[in-house]
């Protein structure tokens, strides 16, 4: 796994944890940033 892929996964997991804990606004912000910075990423 490349550094970029690892960073993406860590950030995505952070967003998921925010989402699951009820911090929808925080999760939404992270999700949007991931989509903006990686629009063609296979997980998007």
C-alpha angles and dihedrals in degrees: 000000000000123000091253091052091048091049090049091051093048091049092046091050089051090053091049091051090050090049094048092048092053099257092130095160091053093046092047091053092050093045091051093049091050091051093048094048096040109027094158098041110133092236092057 
